[in-house]
Structure formats: C-alpha cells, structure tokens
Amino acid sequence: MELSPRGTKMGGLSGIRTIMEDIGIAASDSSGGTWLNLSPGNPADISEVTDTWRGLQQEALAARFPEVSGRYGPSRGSEGLVDAIVRYFNRRYGWSITPRNVLVGTGCQMLAFMATTIFTGTYPDGPRHLVLPSVPDYTGYQGLNLEAGGIVGVAPGVEHLEGRLFRYTFDLEAVRRQPSMGMMLLSSPGNPTGRSIEPDALAGLIQIAEERDVPLFIDHAYGDPFPSVAQDLVEPPLHPNVINGFTLSKAGLPGERIGFVIGPEEAVDVLVSFTANSHLHAPQLIQATVERALNTGVIDTLTTEVVKPYYRRKRLVAEKLLHEILPDSVDWRLHSTEGGMFCWLWIDHDWFDDLEMYEALKRKKVFVVPGRHFFVPPFDSPFLAEHATRCMRLSLSPDESVLAEGIRRFAEALEEMRAAR
Ligand SMILES: Cc1ncc(COP(=O)(O)O)c(C=O)c1O
C-alpha cells in the first residue's frame, strides 16, 4: 500500500521516539549492569501525587462511572469540567471567560497538533508554516505538522550570565521577518531549557501575532497554574490572538491524556468541531477526576506543596552535582532556569558531538537526550549549525542516586571524547 505524503510524514519516527525504542530494548537487556535513564519526559514518581490522584479517581469511579464511562459526552468536554475550569481561571486570574473559551482534549500535544492542522499548511496564497519563535523547544512539536518542511525554528540570541550559566533570548525581528507564518508555538517554562518567557518578549510575540493575524499558542505544560514548576510566574495571557494550552500530565497524569485550551471563541469553536470530527471527545472518567481536583482545590495543594518544591530541590541537587563532577577544564554551560523539569547543557567545543555522546553514554548504560532533536532542521544559521550538535538534555525526574551516577558516567565520557580528538 502506498503512503500519501502526509502518511510518510506522520509515519516516520522523530529522533526522540527512536530513543524511546532504544530504552525499550535496554529494558530487556540481560547483559548485567544497571541502565540509568536521565532522559525521561515523565514526571517523577512522587508518592503523594500518586496517592492523591488515585483517591480522586476512585471517588469519581464510585460516584459517576455509569454516567461518564457508559455514555458519549460533549466534544468541548464534560459540562462539569468545563464549568470547573471557567470558575477556577476566572477566580485565579480575574478573567471573565465562558465555556465557549474552553476545550478539553487528550493532552496538550494533541491540542497543539489540532491547532497546527487548522492554522498551517497550504492556503490559496501559498504555504503557511508553524513557527517556533525561539529554538530549542519541545521536540514533540516536530511531529505536529502534516507536511514535510512545514515547521520553521527561529535561532535565538544568547546571553552569558554569571559562572557557567547562559540564557537564550528571543530574536523578535527574526520572528517578524518569517515570510510565511500560520501559527507560532512555544513552551514556557520551556522544555528543554527551563526558560519562562519574559513580559517584553511575550508582548513582542503577541504584537507579531496581531500584525500577521495568526494565533500564538503558548504551551504551559510546566507552568502556572499547574504543575507550577516555575519560579517567576508569567500569568497566561488572555488575548484574542493567544491560545493557552494546559495539561495535567506534569502534575502526575501523563498516562491519562488529559489537557485543555483556553482561547478566543472562534478558534476554540473550530477546535471543538475538529474534536467532534476526529475522536468525538476526551475520555470522561478522568474528566470527572480533574473536575474534583479543581473544585476542591486539591490541585493547588498538590502543585504548590509537593510538585513545585520537589523540582526546585532536584534542580539544586543537579546543579551541585554538575559543578562537583564535570571536569573544570571543559567549557560546559548550563541554561539558567525559571522552571521546568530539565537541565540543558551546552558543551562548547568542536570535539563534542551530541549524537556521538549519546552512543558513548549508551555504551556506559546511560540514556540522555541529544540536543539536536530540540532544534528544527535545517540548521542553516551559522550559530545553529555549530550549536545544535553541542547540547544535551538531562531530566530532573530520576532519583538523586541515578542522577549522580549518570552525571559521573557523563563526565567520564566527556574526558574520553576530548582525549580521542
Ligand atoms: C512542553 C511540552 N508540551 C507538551 C507535552 C506533552 O503534553 P501532554 O502529555 O499534555 O500531551 C510535553 C511532554 O513532555 C512537553 O514537554
């Protein structure tokens, strides 16, 4: 059977999915020794989080199973959950949104995919691209577009901060110069960098969205209000050109595939129809569970008292380990953080190659994510051509002992790679 061009595009595995296959193979490796996985996008396994969701899910199951699992429901999301979202956000941010501003979906990735499909592709006046206004950004975005070459990543600026820290900045003029733009998309706090978009850059992107009459999709997977793994919180902006994406994945429910968007009515209405046409609606037992978490305020206790402090502590631990273990003589740098669940490292040497490091670490039974998967090829700016292959992402979710031993093996591999050149 011959695949269509879209079939070929969507049937291919992006770089990071290949890594997940490698991890699957490692799980059945019987050669001895312990594999250390410093790559997971999964949130950490925190017992308070698991217990809280288990309790809420059991209550929903006991009270509402026939009503929610035994019947189809509305494509926008169950009335109870949509109302709970409206009340929660209006109370928290002083907004006055209504159910028409909300769509519940099967996670933020799917919601971003639907928005990309609606706002990018071939228009009568030519192609309109999905623009990532500052790469690196979440590698999952590279699978969102149905057409090959439909995604453009804009190169960032770089600020060198004190010590080994650095920070990417937005090059708003480069974003503005993009010739064909259907939608902009970014994560904040970002995966992999941990950067939260600052108010000036946000205002600049919103202005570009207005000028081009396109949506800016902001993915708050790690941000406010939950899981709230962010230090300097920038409130989600309510604006006619902004679609805000939220998920419960990083607050402990990645396997349940539940998230929602809040945005302008016209855009949300189209996304509701897309939902009806493609998969009718999101699963409803988990919607009933999340409705309880919002109405009771449990979600806030969970995020502010458990998840947020957990990741703040893990980040401090990881920074300390990196400083203690990585060789002083290697020019390694760490992206400053305002949140998120990762450390983003830049090894600024011409002997360093992220894919070679990935293979070298695999030989030492460690998984990390090579940096290039977070940039959008082709790497055609002189900065990206060099930089995109010199970065690695480490996850903060593994246990401290795994982090420490993984970083130790990484240091060893760095020394070996340098010696071999
Ligand atoms: C920035 C970002 N957005 C979205 C997702 C996926 O979210 P969901 O599980 O809601 O589809 C991830 C998962 O790693 C992510 O890092």
PDBQT file of the ligand as one rigid body, heavy atoms in Angstrom, charges set to zero:
ROOT
HETATM    1  C1  LIG A 501       6.483  21.331  26.531  1.00  0.00    +0.000 C 
HETATM    2  C2  LIG A 501       5.626  20.116  26.469  1.00  0.00    +0.000 A 
HETATM    3  N1  LIG A 501       4.400  20.204  25.939  1.00  0.00    +0.000 NA
HETATM    4  C3  LIG A 501       3.588  19.153  25.877  1.00  0.00    +0.000 A 
HETATM    5  C4  LIG A 501       3.996  17.923  26.328  1.00  0.00    +0.000 A 
HETATM    6  C5  LIG A 501       3.041  16.780  26.214  1.00  0.00    +0.000 C 
HETATM    7  O1  LIG A 501       1.920  17.105  26.969  1.00  0.00    +0.000 OA
HETATM    8  P1  LIG A 501       0.648  16.166  27.023  1.00  0.00    +0.000 P 
HETATM    9  O2  LIG A 501       1.015  14.969  27.807  1.00  0.00    +0.000 OA
HETATM   10  O3  LIG A 501      -0.383  17.011  27.667  1.00  0.00    +0.000 OA
HETATM   11  O4  LIG A 501       0.298  15.837  25.607  1.00  0.00    +0.000 OA
HETATM   12  C6  LIG A 501       5.260  17.755  26.886  1.00  0.00    +0.000 A 
HETATM   13  C7  LIG A 501       5.696  16.428  27.355  1.00  0.00    +0.000 C 
HETATM   14  O5  LIG A 501       6.847  16.178  27.595  1.00  0.00    +0.000 OA
HETATM   15  C8  LIG A 501       6.092  18.885  26.957  1.00  0.00    +0.000 A 
HETATM   16  O6  LIG A 501       7.320  18.796  27.472  1.00  0.00    +0.000 OA
ENDROOT
TORSDOF 0
